[in-house]
């Protein structure tokens, strides 16, 4: 009949559906649970929704998982690019210092980069690409520990925001 709508159509644009769709982007545990409950257990039927359309929520969950996987695969490529650019800059710096006819091979540039020569690395204990990788890894580790929730409290770590009043 024209003018009538199905329950799915009526609930597909509700505030609750929109917030649940946003929730799969914000919380990886919630996203895994959505996929597990709606796809992982095909033997169980999905309960009728009460003001929520679960199909858009389920559509967003694998999309976010694919985006995170793609980002995780591109990050090592970016770090490798930074490492190569660091090595090329050190190689160029050493060859400029030794003169135009000097034979500078990879080993000399590698030693200059990792032995921490003050005039090559600027006093850093590692090249900047390595320092960037350490900082990025520390941020990822903090997010992963924060995602674990109550299990972090078992490790005895302080709360991320400090003590609450």
N, C-alpha and C positions, 0 to 999 in steps of 0.2 A: 504494500500500500504506500502511496506517496505520503510524505509527511511523518511517517513512523521511522524510528531508528532502532537499531540493535543496541544492546547494552554496551558492546564494545565501542560503538561510535559515540555513544553518549558520554562515556568515561575517558575517551582518548585525549581530551583536551582539558582535563581537570588539573587543579593545582597539585594534587597528590601525585598524579602521573608525572607531571613535569619535575617535581622534586625528587622522585625516585629515579628518573632518568639522569638528573644531575648527580644523584648519589652514587651511581656506578662510576662516574668520572672521579669522584672525590675519595672513595673508600674501596681499596682493592679487596678487602675481606668481604664486604657487601657484594661486590661484583662477582667474586668467586661463588658466594652462596647463591646468588640469583641464577647463575649458570648451572650450578649443581642441582638446585631444587627444580628448575624448570626444564633442563635438558638431561641432566645426569640420571634422573630417576624417571624413565619413561613408563615404568610400570604404575606410577601413581598419577592419577588425573589432577589437573590444576583446579584448585577450588574456585568457585565463581567469585569474581571480584566485587568488592563493595566500594565503588567509587574510584577504582583504579583499573587502568588497562595495562596488563603486564606485557603485552606484545611489544610496545615501544621500549619498555625497560629492557626486555630481553634482546631487542635489536641493538641497543646501545652497548650492552655488556661485551659481546665479542668484538665489536668495533674498537672499543677502548683497549681491550687486550691485544688486538693486532697493532694498534698504534704504539703501545708500550713496548711490544716486541720489536717493532721496526726501529724505535728509538734506541733500544738496548743494543741492537745490531749495528747501528750507525755510530754509536759513541766510540767503540774501539777504532773504527776507521778514522774518525776525527782526531783521536789521540795519536794514531800513527802518522797522520798528516802533520800534526804539530811537532812530533818527534823528528820527522824528516826535515821540516823547515828549520828547526833548531840546529840540526846537524849541518845543513847547508849554510846557515848563517855563521856557525863556528868555522866551518871549512873555509868560507870566504874571508873571514876575519884573520885566520891564521895565514892564509896564502897572501893576503894584502900586507901583513906584517913581515913576511919573509922575503917579499920582493916578487917581481913578475916572472923570473926564471926559476923560481923554487919549485921543487917537486913535492907537493903536499898530498899524501895519500890518506886513505880513510882512517887508518890506525892512528895517525897523528892527530887528526881532527877529533876522533873518538876519545883519545887520551886527554886532549885539551878540554873537552866538554865535561868529562867525568872526574878529572883530577882536580877540578875546581880552580883553575887559574883565574886569579882576580880580574885580569884584564879581559878575559873571554866570557866568563859567566856572570860577571858583575857582583861577585861575592855570594851568590846563592850556593847552597850546598848541593843543589840539583839544578838542571836546566829548568826553565820556567814551564815547559810542557809537562815535566814530571811533577812539579809543584802543583800545577793545575789538576793533574790526574789525582794526586793525593787528596786535594781539597774536594774534588768532585766525588771521589770514593767515600770520603768521610761524610759528605752530605747524603749520599745514597744510603750509607750504613745507618745514619741517624733516622732517615725516613723509614727504612726497613725495621729498625727496632721500635719506632713509634707505631708502626702498623701492627706489630705483634701484640700491642695492648698490655693486658695484665701480665704477660710473661716477662715483660721488661722489669716489672716491680720485683720479680723473683731474683733478678740479677743484682738488685740493690742499687740501681742507678737513680739519681735524683730526677724529679719531675722536670719536663722540658721548660716550663715557665717559671721554675723556682717554687718556693713554698707558697701556698695559697693561704690567704687569711680567712 
